[in-house]
Structure formats: C-alpha cells, structure tokens
Amino acid sequence: QQKVQQSPESLIVPEGGMASLNCTFSDRNSQYFWWYRQHSGEGPKALMSIFSNGDKKEGRFTAHLNKASLHVSLHIKDSQPSDSALYFCAVSGSGSWQLIFGSGTQLTVMP
Amino acid sequence: GPKVLQIPSHQIIDMGQMVTLNCDPVSNHLYFYWYKQILGQQMEFLVNFYNGKVMEKSKLFKDQFSVERPDGSYFTLKIQPTALEDSAVYFCASSSGTVSNERLFFGHGTKLSVL
C-alpha cells in the first residue's frame, strides 16, 4: 500500500521568502506526481504536475522529482500571504485509479 | 474555471440514519471520486467511478457506503447506516481523464456531523 509522507508538517516563511516542501513516497512504481493546494473552507486545487525526473517550473513554483530516491519537492519563490494554505503532494502509479494524497504541509506566509 | 458543486455544505444527522451526499461534477468529465478529510488534515481516498462502475475503492469505503450516478444526474455517496466515525468533510472530485495525466477538480466539500 502506497505511503506518502510530507515534511515539514507546518512551515512559516516571511513574505518574499522561499518555501520548500518535501514529499516521500514508498512505491517505486509510482509514475505521476501532483501538488495540490487547499485554502481554508475550500477543496484542494491542483497547482502543477511532474512526471519526469528533474525540475519543472511554472511561474513562482518549481517542482523537483527524483524517482530513485522516492522524493518530490515543491519550492515557492517570492512567497505571498495568499500562498498561505495546506499543500498536498499526490501520487499515482501506472494502472492505478487512485490518487494518494500525502499528509500535508501547512504553509503560513507572514506579511 | 470548471466547478464542482456539492450539496449540502453541512449535514447533521443521528447515528444509524441514512445520508446522501450530492455532487454535481464538471459537465464533460467522465471520472468521479470521493475523498474523506478529518480535522482539515489528510485527504483519504474512498472510491472512484467511471462508466457507471466503481473502478477502485479503499478500505475506508465500508459496506455501508455506496455510490451511483443515475443517468448523468448527481454523483452521490450514500451511507447507510451512519456511524460516529463517519463524521468528516467529504469531497467530491471529477476529471476528464485518468489520475495519471489529468488534474482532479474538487468541490468545496460537505461537512457531515453524525451525532
């Protein structure tokens, strides 16, 4: 059974700073990786996907994937107070209909 | 952007009663999901549904749970009978393709309180 763990549980960064979120997964057959963000009172919203090893940049957000080390990360540059939310890493494998969410990182960006 | 609507936003019922949670997915989406979230923490996969069938379900999807989408109407999650541990926020999601390459669109959730 796939296990997806995130660290840290909570993170506080100053406005304009860099936030780095980490995610490890247990199934070496995992192939598809997503980052979702959930603001209070809402459902999660997809931020970006990454399917190949290396970096993928979308605006202020950069995802990094290393399948060999079972690790995926998200880096948020120039963090804004509106980035304050619960961030989830989500993983699925080939032939699976499940998207398994990690434990979440609560990000707070202080003005 | 595309929106998933969930009705009601909050439901309070007595333990042992039946409850139906309703979801109006994005109009052209074909894949539907239910997730459970407790205390604003981890999103737990319950079930996914495609072409009128349950494709995959987790251990959390107990025998008391069922899903259906009759004739393209609401995608529903029914719990009968409910238990205290069913109290949570239930999120519906839909997608146009499989989870491998298509993002899921989530509703705002239905908070279920079982007394």
Chai-1 contact restraints between the chains, C-beta under 6 A:
chainA,res_idxA,chainB,res_idxB,connection_type,confidence,min_distance_angstrom,max_distance_angstrom,comment,restraint_id
A,Y32,B,S100,contact,1.0,0.0,6.0,A-B,restraint_1
A,E42,B,H108,contact,1.0,0.0,6.0,A-B,restraint_2
A,G43,B,F91,contact,1.0,0.0,6.0,A-B,restraint_3
A,G43,B,F106,contact,1.0,0.0,6.0,A-B,restraint_4
A,G43,B,G107,contact,1.0,0.0,6.0,A-B,restraint_5
A,G43,B,H108,contact,1.0,0.0,6.0,A-B,restraint_6
A,G43,B,G109,contact,1.0,0.0,6.0,A-B,restraint_7
A,P44,B,F106,contact,1.0,0.0,6.0,A-B,restraint_8
A,A46,B,R103,contact,1.0,0.0,6.0,A-B,restraint_9
A,S92,B,V99,contact,1.0,0.0,6.0,A-B,restraint_10
A,W97,B,N48,contact,1.0,0.0,6.0,A-B,restraint_11
A,W97,B,M55,contact,1.0,0.0,6.0,A-B,restraint_12
A,W97,B,E56,contact,1.0,0.0,6.0,A-B,restraint_13
A,Q98,B,F45,contact,1.0,0.0,6.0,A-B,restraint_14
A,Q98,B,E56,contact,1.0,0.0,6.0,A-B,restraint_15
A,L99,B,V99,contact,1.0,0.0,6.0,A-B,restraint_16
A,F101,B,M43,contact,1.0,0.0,6.0,A-B,restraint_17
A,S103,B,Q42,contact,1.0,0.0,6.0,A-B,restraint_18
